[in-house]
Each structure stands twice: as C-alpha cells, then as structure tokens.
C-alpha cells in the first residue's frame, strides 16, 4: 500500500509523523470551471493536487483538499452574473459573453483573500511551517501578492510554483485549457480528457480556450516533461527551506 499523503485521510498519529518528517502543507487552488469542451470542470485542482502528490512523495509533507472557490473577472449583464471565461478577453479568442456550462466557483477577491489568510493561520496553528499553494490563476495571484505580508505575520515560509520565465511551456498551469493545461491533465488523468469533443475543423478555435491550440500542441509527453522539471525545481526549493528551518531551531 502506498503511503498516505492526503490530509483528510490521515489519523492524528499519521498526521504528526508526516508533520515531523517535513512540516509542509500543499494547498491546491482549484475551481469548478469551464476548461474547454475537452477537459473536466475541476481541471485546476486536478492538476495542482496531482502535482502536489508527486512533490509530497519526493519531499514529504501533507496535501490538502483542493479549494474550489476563487476570484476572477466578474460582471452582470441583463441581470445575469458572468465570471471568468464567461467573459471574453482577446487572448482567449473571440466569442460572445455567455454563461458557460459548469462554472460554479466565483467569490469576491476580498473574501477570498480573507479566506486564504484564515486557512494559512489554521495551518500554522496545526504545526506547519511551510505552505505551497498553486492552481487557478487568479487565486494564485492573490496568494503571490500576499506572500511577503503573510510570511511575516504568520511566521510561515510561503511558495507557489511559478517561474520567472515560463515561455518554454514547462510551467504548471500557464494557460487556460490550452496546450499546457491539456498536457498536464493528459499526464496526470488521461482518463478524463476528451479531445474528440473539440471542433474537427482546425480553423475553428476551441471556445474559451487560451494560448496554444491543444489539438496541435498538447501531448502527455509535454505534460510529463513539465511535471518532471517542476518536481526537480520545487524539490530543491523545499529541501532548502526545510534545511533553513532546522538551522533556525
């Protein structure tokens, strides 16, 4: 039987053992959101949580349940709430603003900021010293924007998984249902990908999909390359963070 890594599955004794081994919490910032016609609605959390499980297997620590609410673009049209990919932006192609099927995650940014801080404070109380949070773009932005402040206030070391330059396509969740995210889901959960749901006419770009066309650029091999490279990178960062904590003690 593989070692248990998920917070909700651990007994108190197992929790304390993993915490002593590495006081790292991994928080997947998910959504329930349209990710093209070919990917599951929970793609954000599926990717971040799947990556975190692999990272915890290598470095240690505990993986939290995915947080499915988050902030995003928002407006009201004819009395109807639209958010996220409901609202067209030029980098996502051209389509009429509309309520896309399945999206059910939006909360205001102020509320989400308070929620994240409360979660981090509770994790610090439970004994964690390092928290890695990553996933849905706007949610990750809020976390990143507050890293310096919350690190100081809560005595935590905080990290996300973004690199300064991700133009090589080897980041974790660098587009919206395009080549990067599709490749990651292909690598982590190929059973959930339905490429046949996308238009067969390559001149018709998939609805509300961002960046490179997944029909021509996505592959499980690309997903595995991104995961392997980021595992190596993040493992180094977290190993050094744990070493620094031991020095402090």
Backbone bond lengths (Angstrom), bond angles and torsions (degrees), N, CA, C in turn:
res aa  C-N    CA-C-N  psi(-1)  N-CA   C-N-CA  omega(-1)  CA-C   N-CA-C  phi
1 X - - - 1.468 - - 1.524 109.41 -
2 X 1.329 117.04 134.26 1.448 121.05 179.85 1.525 109.80 -71.20
3 X 1.319 116.16 154.18 1.455 122.05 -178.59 1.524 110.59 -66.69
4 X 1.322 117.02 139.20 1.458 121.08 179.77 1.527 109.91 -76.49
5 X 1.347 115.15 133.73 1.461 121.57 -178.02 1.526 112.70 -122.79
6 X 1.339 116.59 -17.71 1.460 120.59 -173.51 1.525 110.58 -82.66
7 X 1.303 116.28 127.90 1.467 123.17 -177.12 1.522 111.11 -49.05
8 X 1.343 116.70 -49.34 1.461 120.69 -172.29 1.523 112.76 -69.39
9 X 1.316 118.63 -13.81 1.460 121.68 -178.17 1.525 113.11 -96.79
10 X 1.323 117.05 -9.49 1.459 120.94 -174.37 1.524 112.03 -83.66
11 X 1.322 116.33 140.22 1.458 120.35 166.71 1.536 107.98 -77.34
12 X 1.342 118.74 163.81 1.467 119.06 178.34 1.528 113.35 -55.17
13 X 1.322 117.28 -40.19 1.462 119.95 179.42 1.523 110.94 -64.32
14 X 1.320 116.79 -43.21 1.469 120.94 178.48 1.527 110.65 -65.73
15 X 1.326 115.90 -38.94 1.465 120.41 177.88 1.528 110.66 -58.79
16 X 1.319 116.65 -49.32 1.462 120.27 -177.68 1.521 111.66 -64.66
17 X 1.319 116.83 -35.19 1.468 120.13 179.19 1.521 110.75 -65.86
18 X 1.316 116.96 -44.25 1.464 119.60 179.63 1.526 110.69 -69.15
19 X 1.320 116.56 -37.44 1.464 120.40 179.02 1.523 110.51 -63.22
20 X 1.322 116.93 -41.54 1.457 120.67 178.49 1.526 110.95 -65.80
21 X 1.320 116.05 -35.08 1.460 119.42 179.59 1.512 112.89 -67.85
22 X 1.332 117.08 -40.46 1.468 122.48 178.92 1.535 107.01 -162.98
23 X 1.326 119.19 112.30 1.470 121.73 -175.51 1.528 112.54 -80.63
24 X 1.329 115.17 55.56 1.466 121.74 -175.37 1.519 109.48 -113.42
25 X 1.331 116.67 129.76 1.465 122.92 172.31 1.521 108.41 -109.69
26 X 1.322 115.79 136.17 1.465 121.95 177.42 1.525 108.38 -111.40
27 X 1.328 116.59 120.20 1.461 121.61 -176.84 1.527 109.89 -111.68
28 X 1.331 118.17 105.90 1.475 120.46 177.72 1.528 110.29 -76.79
29 X 1.309 116.20 120.84 1.462 121.52 179.50 1.531 107.97 -90.93
30 X 1.297 116.48 93.75 1.453 121.60 -174.94 1.522 112.85 -98.79
31 X 1.319 115.81 -176.08 1.460 124.28 169.95 1.525 107.57 -148.52
32 X 1.306 115.15 174.50 1.470 122.60 162.32 1.511 104.44 -119.48
33 X 1.314 116.55 94.54 1.460 120.68 -163.63 1.530 111.14 -147.87
34 X 1.315 115.32 144.68 1.465 121.96 171.37 1.520 110.35 -48.94
35 X 1.314 116.08 123.28 1.463 122.12 173.39 1.524 109.56 -127.17
36 X 1.330 114.94 54.46 1.448 119.57 -175.00 1.518 110.09 76.09
37 X 1.309 115.72 172.54 1.467 120.36 178.65 1.522 112.38 -77.42
38 X 1.338 116.69 -8.42 1.469 120.76 -170.51 1.521 114.97 -105.53
39 X 1.343 117.24 -12.56 1.458 120.00 -176.66 1.528 110.96 -117.61
40 X 1.332 117.29 155.91 1.464 120.34 179.71 1.522 112.06 -69.37
41 X 1.318 115.40 156.67 1.463 121.66 -177.75 1.524 112.12 -65.16
42 X 1.297 117.48 -25.95 1.462 121.05 179.00 1.508 113.85 -94.84
43 X 1.312 117.87 26.39 1.471 121.20 -174.50 1.523 113.45 -55.86
44 X 1.328 117.92 -39.54 1.465 119.66 -178.09 1.519 110.97 -57.98
45 X 1.327 116.25 -52.72 1.455 119.87 -179.21 1.513 113.21 -68.39
46 X 1.322 116.67 -35.22 1.465 120.55 178.79 1.522 110.35 -61.26
47 X 1.325 116.36 -42.51 1.464 120.01 179.61 1.516 112.33 -69.16
48 X 1.342 116.98 -51.17 1.465 119.41 -175.66 1.524 110.60 -67.13
49 X 1.321 117.82 -42.39 1.450 119.67 179.45 1.523 111.37 -66.79
50 X 1.328 117.06 -41.39 1.459 120.17 177.72 1.514 112.28 -60.62
51 X 1.331 116.02 -41.59 1.468 119.98 177.19 1.521 110.62 -66.14
52 X 1.328 117.03 -42.20 1.459 120.31 -178.46 1.531 112.01 -64.69
53 X 1.316 118.31 -35.64 1.460 120.54 176.90 1.531 109.71 -60.06
54 X 1.331 116.60 -45.02 1.464 120.19 178.66 1.527 110.99 -64.14
55 X 1.341 116.61 -38.36 1.461 120.82 179.99 1.530 110.35 -68.51
56 X 1.328 117.13 -40.61 1.466 120.36 178.48 1.523 111.29 -66.50
57 X 1.326 116.84 -33.97 1.466 119.89 176.68 1.527 110.52 -63.09
58 X 1.322 116.13 -32.99 1.465 119.84 -177.96 1.521 112.78 -85.94
59 X 1.332 117.02 -42.62 1.467 120.84 -170.42 1.528 112.67 -104.22
60 X 1.330 117.02 -26.15 1.452 121.23 -171.46 1.518 109.89 103.95
61 X 1.332 115.53 177.64 1.456 120.55 -178.92 1.509 112.45 105.08
62 X 1.324 115.27 -176.85 1.461 122.76 -172.06 1.522 109.63 -129.67
63 X 1.332 116.61 134.61 1.461 122.91 -178.44 1.531 109.53 -97.31
64 X 1.335 116.30 124.85 1.456 121.63 179.83 1.522 111.18 -83.08
65 X 1.354 116.83 162.05 1.464 119.31 170.53 1.524 109.79 -60.47
66 X 1.330 116.47 150.60 1.464 119.20 179.87 1.526 110.71 -69.54
67 X 1.325 115.75 139.17 1.458 123.02 177.86 1.523 107.26 -91.27
68 X 1.343 117.85 109.18 1.459 119.52 -168.12 1.518 113.97 -90.22
69 X 1.344 119.19 -8.17 1.468 120.36 176.96 1.525 109.56 -94.89
70 X 1.336 116.19 154.21 1.452 119.71 179.22 1.513 111.62 -173.72
71 X 1.336 117.10 167.30 1.458 122.06 179.12 1.518 111.06 -83.68
72 X 1.328 115.92 167.64 1.457 121.18 176.83 1.528 107.77 -176.91
73 X 1.335 115.86 178.53 1.465 120.59 172.72 1.523 109.61 -58.34
74 X 1.340 116.50 147.33 1.468 119.80 -173.39 1.531 109.65 -153.05
75 X 1.326 115.88 138.48 1.456 120.37 170.51 1.528 109.05 -159.94
76 X 1.312 115.48 162.89 1.456 121.84 178.22 1.525 108.31 -112.60
77 X 1.314 116.82 126.27 1.465 123.21 179.75 1.526 108.20 -125.85
78 X 1.341 115.45 120.57 1.473 120.52 -179.78 1.523 111.64 51.94
79 X 1.330 115.08 41.49 1.446 120.45 177.77 1.515 115.54 77.95
80 X 1.337 117.71 1.92 1.462 121.52 -178.41 1.525 110.41 -108.11
81 X 1.321 116.33 133.22 1.455 121.14 177.18 1.530 110.45 -75.83
82 X 1.322 115.70 129.63 1.461 121.78 173.47 1.521 108.53 -123.30
83 X 1.333 116.50 140.10 1.461 118.88 178.48 1.519 110.55 -151.23
84 X 1.331 114.01 160.59 1.461 120.01 177.72 1.514 112.70 58.10
85 X 1.308 116.33 -128.41 1.450 121.14 -175.97 1.525 113.59 -73.69
86 X 1.346 117.90 -6.22 1.467 119.96 170.13 1.520 110.41 -58.82
87 X 1.337 114.93 -30.14 1.461 122.09 -174.20 1.521 108.71 -101.95
88 X 1.317 116.29 117.67 1.462 120.26 -175.60 1.523 111.54 -70.83
89 X 1.325 116.29 135.40 1.463 123.31 168.03 1.518 107.44 -121.92
90 X 1.305 116.86 148.16 1.464 120.92 -171.52 1.527 112.34 -56.24
91 X 1.339 118.07 -34.34 1.468 119.16 -177.40 1.524 112.15 -70.94
92 X 1.327 117.35 -10.32 1.455 121.22 178.01 1.522 112.20 -104.36
93 X 1.317 116.82 17.04 1.453 120.03 -179.68 1.517 111.05 94.97
94 X 1.304 116.14 -158.19 1.466 121.26 -178.80 1.525 108.83 -132.66
95 X 1.330 115.81 119.45 1.463 121.11 177.66 1.525 107.96 -158.14
96 X 1.308 117.97 155.67 1.463 119.89 179.45 1.517 111.72 -69.46
97 X 1.341 116.42 142.03 1.456 119.91 173.72 1.523 108.79 -57.20
98 X 1.319 115.42 136.11 1.467 120.27 -175.02 1.514 110.44 -164.62
99 X 1.325 116.67 157.67 1.456 120.24 173.95 1.518 108.73 -80.07
100 X 1.322 115.97 112.18 1.452 121.40 -179.23 1.533 109.80 -83.82
101 X 1.320 117.87 143.81 1.468 121.21 -175.01 1.521 112.79 -61.03
102 X 1.316 115.51 133.19 1.456 121.36 167.97 1.509 117.17 95.35
103 X 1.336 119.33 -15.86 1.461 120.20 -176.78 1.529 110.18 -71.01
104 X 1.345 116.29 123.36 1.470 120.84 -176.54 1.522 109.67 -154.17
105 X 1.332 116.77 58.13 1.460 119.10 -172.63 1.517 114.66 -134.82
106 X 1.344 118.66 -12.81 1.460 120.35 -165.69 1.522 112.67 -68.93
107 X 1.333 115.16 133.45 1.467 122.77 165.85 1.532 106.76 -136.58
108 X 1.323 116.61 157.06 1.459 120.41 -179.37 1.524 112.18 -65.12
109 X 1.327 116.23 153.85 1.463 120.31 -175.32 1.523 112.44 -64.72
110 X 1.338 118.01 -39.02 1.459 119.64 179.26 1.526 111.00 -62.50
111 X 1.337 115.86 -43.99 1.467 119.90 177.98 1.521 110.36 -61.66
112 X 1.329 116.72 -45.31 1.458 120.06 -177.54 1.528 110.81 -64.62
113 X 1.323 116.74 -39.17 1.464 120.60 178.46 1.524 110.39 -60.62
114 X 1.339 116.49 -44.94 1.465 120.02 177.85 1.526 111.01 -64.07
115 X 1.333 116.51 -41.35 1.461 120.75 -179.98 1.522 111.03 -61.02
116 X 1.317 116.74 -46.51 1.465 120.21 179.56 1.528 111.18 -60.22
117 X 1.324 116.32 -44.32 1.465 118.58 -179.30 1.528 110.85 -63.12
118 X 1.324 117.26 -40.95 1.464 120.38 177.54 1.527 110.71 -61.39
119 X 1.330 116.74 -42.46 1.461 120.29 179.06 1.525 110.53 -61.66
120 X 1.323 116.84 -45.51 1.460 120.87 -179.95 1.527 111.32 -63.10
121 X 1.332 116.79 -40.72 1.465 119.94 179.10 1.526 111.26 -63.39
122 X 1.340 117.03 -39.41 1.459 120.00 178.96 1.532 111.03 -69.01
123 X 1.335 116.46 -36.21 1.458 119.52 177.71 1.530 110.83 -66.18
124 X 1.332 116.46 -38.19 1.477 119.91 176.79 1.525 109.67 -63.43
125 X 1.324 117.06 -42.29 1.463 120.93 178.58 1.528 111.24 -61.48
126 X 1.331 117.05 -35.90 1.466 121.29 -179.11 1.529 112.65 -73.12
127 X 1.343 116.78 -12.03 1.454 119.99 176.11 1.511 116.29 116.06
128 X 1.332 117.96 -1.30 1.461 119.96 178.30 1.524 110.10 -73.04
129 X 1.312 116.26 147.73 1.464 121.89 176.60 1.522 112.06 -118.94
130 X 1.337 116.73 -15.76 1.463 122.40 -179.19 1.522 107.76 -132.08
131 X 1.345 116.55 134.74 1.460 120.81 175.82 1.526 108.34 -130.41
132 X 1.323 115.76 130.04 1.462 122.36 174.16 1.525 107.16 -112.52
133 X 1.322 117.23 122.99 1.467 121.69 179.29 1.523 108.49 -125.99
134 X 1.328 116.13 137.24 1.465 119.80 -178.59 1.524 109.17 -164.79
135 X 1.330 115.61 154.77 1.456 120.30 176.02 1.506 112.57 152.03
136 X 1.345 116.05 -124.37 1.464 123.51 179.83 1.528 110.00 -47.69
137 X 1.348 116.05 129.14 1.459 120.64 -172.18 1.516 115.47 -52.38
138 X 1.355 119.54 -57.01 1.464 119.65 -179.37 1.521 113.24 -61.65
139 X 1.321 118.04 -33.00 1.467 120.80 177.14 1.528 110.23 -67.13
140 X 1.319 116.58 -43.24 1.455 120.94 178.10 1.519 110.84 -63.74
141 X 1.333 117.31 -36.37 1.461 120.57 177.83 1.518 111.75 -60.53
142 X 1.335 117.10 -43.33 1.463 120.70 178.88 1.522 110.15 -62.02
143 X 1.316 115.99 -44.49 1.466 119.87 178.70 1.527 110.49 -60.52
144 X 1.325 117.00 -48.50 1.465 120.93 -178.38 1.525 111.73 -61.04
145 X 1.322 115.86 -41.24 1.465 120.05 -177.34 1.523 112.90 -64.16
146 X 1.331 116.87 -20.54 1.463 120.42 -176.29 1.521 113.35 -112.10
147 X 1.312 117.89 6.70 1.465 120.53 -176.18 1.519 111.79 -57.53
148 X 1.312 117.90 -49.74 1.462 120.26 -176.85 1.530 111.14 -61.75
149 X 1.314 116.63 -45.78 1.467 121.31 -178.23 1.522 111.42 -65.37
150 X 1.330 117.06 -49.70 1.463 120.18 -176.49 1.523 111.84 -70.56
151 X 1.312 117.97 -32.82 1.467 120.22 176.61 1.519 110.35 -59.34
152 X 1.324 115.09 -42.79 1.466 120.71 -179.42 1.533 111.39 -71.04
153 X 1.327 116.68 -45.70 1.463 120.70 -175.99 1.519 113.28 -69.10
154 X 1.329 117.00 -36.41 1.463 121.63 -171.50 1.521 113.47 -106.47
155 X 1.325 117.54 -0.85 1.460 121.76 -178.49 1.532 110.61 55.30
156 X 1.330 115.11 52.18 1.456 122.43 178.40 1.521 109.70 -125.83
157 X 1.309 115.96 151.10 1.463 120.90 168.19 1.527 106.58 -97.58
158 X 1.339 116.40 121.21 1.459 121.50 -172.56 1.523 110.39 -117.60
159 X 1.346 115.14 137.09 1.461 120.89 -179.38 1.528 109.99 -141.59
160 X 1.343 115.24 149.37 1.459 120.42 163.03 1.532 106.22 -117.87
161 X 1.326 117.35 -173.11 1.465 120.02 -172.42 1.525 114.01 -109.77
162 X 1.324 118.19 14.05 1.458 119.75 -179.97 1.520 111.73 -79.73
163 X 1.316 114.59 147.74 1.456 122.30 172.39 1.512 108.61 -105.15
164 X 1.340 116.29 159.30 1.464 120.05 179.31 1.527 111.33 -63.13
165 X 1.329 117.35 -37.76 1.457 121.93 -179.74 1.523 108.92 -127.31
166 X 1.321 116.91 111.11 1.458 121.12 -179.67 1.534 111.08 -115.71
167 X 1.333 115.20 26.58 1.464 120.10 -177.96 1.522 112.53 -68.45
168 X 1.340 117.53 -13.39 1.460 120.11 178.71 1.529 112.13 -80.65
169 X 1.341 117.17 -2.37 1.455 120.50 178.21 1.505 114.83 78.28
170 X 1.346 117.62 9.17 1.457 121.32 -175.27 1.523 112.47 -104.50
171 X 1.319 116.30 28.67 1.452 119.69 175.01 1.519 111.23 -88.56
172 X 1.330 114.86 -178.60 1.460 121.74 174.78 1.517 107.63 -107.56
173 X 1.325 116.61 106.68 1.460 124.02 178.01 1.542 111.91 66.60
174 X 1.308 115.08 68.22 1.463 121.24 -177.09 1.522 113.11 -104.75
175 X 1.347 118.00 0.41 1.459 120.33 177.31 1.523 108.27 -141.04
176 X 1.320 117.30 -163.40 1.466 119.44 174.99 1.522 108.91 -126.64
177 X 1.337 115.06 99.01 1.465 122.25 177.33 1.521 112.92 63.31
178 X 1.339 116.11 14.67 1.455 120.42 177.23 1.522 110.93 -87.96
179 X 1.319 115.96 -150.72 1.465 120.14 -174.59 1.515 112.88 -61.19
180 X 1.350 117.08 -39.80 1.457 119.62 -176.46 1.525 111.98 -68.82
181 X 1.322 117.34 -56.72 1.456 119.38 -177.57 1.533 111.90 -64.11
182 X 1.319 116.54 -39.16 1.461 119.07 178.68 1.521 110.76 -62.47
183 X 1.318 116.87 -41.87 1.465 120.54 178.85 1.522 111.50 -63.88
184 X 1.330 116.77 -39.19 1.462 120.02 179.62 1.521 111.49 -65.55
185 X 1.337 117.13 -43.29 1.468 119.35 178.02 1.532 109.91 -66.92
186 X 1.340 116.76 -37.98 1.465 119.76 175.58 1.530 111.39 -57.25
187 X 1.340 116.47 -39.36 1.461 120.80 -178.04 1.527 112.29 -76.07
188 X 1.349 115.83 -36.80 1.461 120.02 -174.54 1.521 113.45 -90.41
189 X 1.334 116.55 -41.92 1.464 121.42 -177.00 1.523 110.51 -140.98
190 X 1.315 117.79 68.46 1.466 120.36 -176.90 1.524 113.17 -59.81
191 X 1.311 117.17 -23.60 1.462 121.10 -179.84 1.518 112.80 -67.85
192 X 1.336 117.33 -14.92 1.461 121.42 -177.04 1.533 113.49 -99.10
193 X 1.320 117.98 -4.40 1.464 122.00 -175.80 1.526 109.84 -92.52
194 X 1.338 115.68 132.47 1.466 121.86 -179.20 1.532 109.36 -127.35
195 X 1.319 116.33 75.25 1.458 120.33 -178.08 1.522 111.99 -62.72
196 X 1.338 117.26 -24.68 1.461 120.97 -179.89 1.529 112.45 -67.18
197 X 1.336 117.06 -12.78 1.463 120.47 178.61 1.528 112.73 -79.43
198 X 1.327 116.93 -11.93 1.463 120.85 -179.30 1.530 110.36 -84.20
199 X 1.344 117.50 156.55 1.469 120.18 179.63 1.527 111.80 -57.77
200 X 1.306 116.44 137.22 1.465 119.83 176.83 1.523 111.69 -77.16
201 X 1.330 116.99 -23.51 1.461 122.20 176.69 1.526 108.82 -76.92
202 X 1.336 116.88 111.44 1.457 120.70 -176.23 1.523 112.57 -69.39
203 X 1.309 118.40 -11.88 1.465 120.85 175.68 1.534 111.38 -80.73
204 X 1.319 116.43 -11.80 1.465 121.25 177.73 1.528 107.83 -101.12
205 X 1.347 116.69 109.70 1.460 119.92 -177.30 1.521 109.40 -75.34
206 X 1.333 118.30 140.68 1.468 121.04 -178.51 1.532 111.99 -57.59
207 X 1.311 116.16 140.74 1.455 122.85 -176.87 1.530 111.43 -62.82
208 X 1.340 115.29 128.95 1.469 122.73 173.33 1.525 112.59 53.64
209 X 1.311 115.50 45.19 1.457 123.04 175.39 1.522 107.38 -117.83
210 X 1.324 116.55 137.18 1.459 119.46 -175.09 1.506 114.23 -110.15
211 X 1.310 116.56 142.76 1.459 126.84 173.79 1.528 110.92 78.81
212 X 1.336 119.27 -138.31 1.465 121.11 -170.17 1.525 111.71 -71.63
213 X 1.327 115.48 141.73 1.459 122.64 -178.65 1.540 109.76 -61.65
214 X 1.328 117.86 118.72 1.470 119.13 -178.67 1.520 113.61 -65.87
215 X 1.337 117.76 -21.29 1.461 120.04 -179.13 1.523 112.12 -67.62
216 X 1.327 116.05 -28.80 1.467 119.49 -176.93 1.529 113.15 -111.76
217 X 1.326 117.95 -16.04 1.469 119.79 -173.44 1.527 114.82 -118.90
218 X 1.320 118.37 -14.06 1.468 120.08 -176.65 1.523 111.62 -88.84
219 X 1.329 115.49 147.22 1.469 121.22 175.38 1.523 108.45 -162.58
220 X 1.327 117.54 152.72 1.471 118.90 175.05 1.524 112.13 -62.66
221 X 1.336 116.98 -29.72 1.467 120.10 178.55 1.521 110.88 -63.45
222 X 1.349 117.19 -42.85 1.462 120.68 177.75 1.529 110.13 -63.03
223 X 1.337 116.63 -41.20 1.455 120.20 177.57 1.512 112.18 -60.67
224 X 1.312 117.19 -44.20 1.462 120.65 -179.90 1.523 111.34 -66.36
225 X 1.336 117.48 -37.15 1.472 120.18 176.78 1.521 110.73 -62.07
226 X 1.329 116.58 -44.20 1.461 120.47 179.50 1.521 110.72 -62.97
227 X 1.319 116.84 -44.58 1.463 121.04 -179.12 1.523 110.63 -63.80
228 X 1.320 117.71 -46.73 1.467 121.09 -177.88 1.523 111.20 -62.75
229 X 1.332 116.83 -43.64 1.457 119.55 -179.90 1.524 111.28 -64.85
230 X 1.344 116.15 -43.03 1.461 119.55 -179.18 1.523 112.14 -71.40
231 X 1.325 117.92 -31.47 1.458 120.06 174.80 1.526 110.62 -61.52
232 X 1.311 115.93 -45.76 1.460 120.10 179.71 1.523 110.46 -61.92
233 X 1.319 116.02 -44.77 1.470 121.06 -178.41 1.526 111.40 -64.69
234 X 1.336 117.10 -52.60 1.458 120.63 -176.34 1.522 111.88 -68.62
235 X 1.318 117.85 -33.23 1.458 120.06 177.00 1.523 110.27 -61.20
236 X 1.330 116.92 -40.50 1.462 120.22 177.54 1.518 111.76 -63.91
237 X 1.335 116.40 -44.17 1.471 120.77 -179.85 1.522 111.01 -62.25
238 X 1.324 117.50 -45.31 1.459 120.60 -175.87 1.524 112.31 -74.81
239 X 1.316 117.21 -35.10 1.463 119.75 175.70 1.515 110.28 -61.17
240 X 1.320 117.05 -42.33 1.465 121.64 178.38 1.526 110.84 -66.33
241 X 1.350 117.38 -39.03 1.464 121.27 178.24 1.533 110.70 -63.60
242 X 1.334 117.40 -42.28 1.460 120.60 177.77 1.536 110.85 -65.15
243 X 1.311 116.51 -39.35 1.459 120.97 178.52 1.534 110.20 -62.27
244 X 1.328 115.90 -41.34 1.462 120.10 178.87 1.526 111.86 -64.17
245 X 1.330 116.51 -37.48 1.464 119.72 177.57 1.525 111.17 -64.24
246 X 1.299 116.89 -42.38 1.481 120.30 178.89 1.513 110.68 -62.92
247 X 1.319 117.18 -35.81 1.468 121.31 177.73 1.515 110.33 -66.19
248 X 1.349 116.74 -40.11 1.467 121.41 179.10 1.521 111.04 -61.46
249 X 1.342 115.57 -39.46 1.468 119.75 -177.64 1.530 111.34 -72.53
